Amino acid sequence: MIGKPLLQSMMGDRIWKLMKTDPEEFKRETRAYFALTYPGCTVVRVKYPIVYLRDDRKQV
């Protein structure tokens, strides 16, 4: 069975700048940002400038 395709989104430069200066803070900020903007989705991969998200909400 093939899973659902990943969502693609972007985020602001403030968070991207953390990727080189503080990678752990970058991860925390990225997860927090998408927890607010896409509740029920999980960050799967980041590759500037795209963030790939998996929709974990239960389908009815």
Phi, psi and omega in degrees: 000133179269133180285172178292150176293154180283147172282151175240135179215178180227169176215170186287162181298331181304316181285318180300325180298332179291339184303321181269328185272326182208083185303323180293319177293324176302314179297315180298313181296321179297312179298317180295317180301312183282338173296326178278318186276330179226073180300138180090001178248151180242135176290125182256321185203148173232132175213107188315131002261016185256141172245128181260131185236144174255131178278109182261007179291142180288127178278138181264000000 
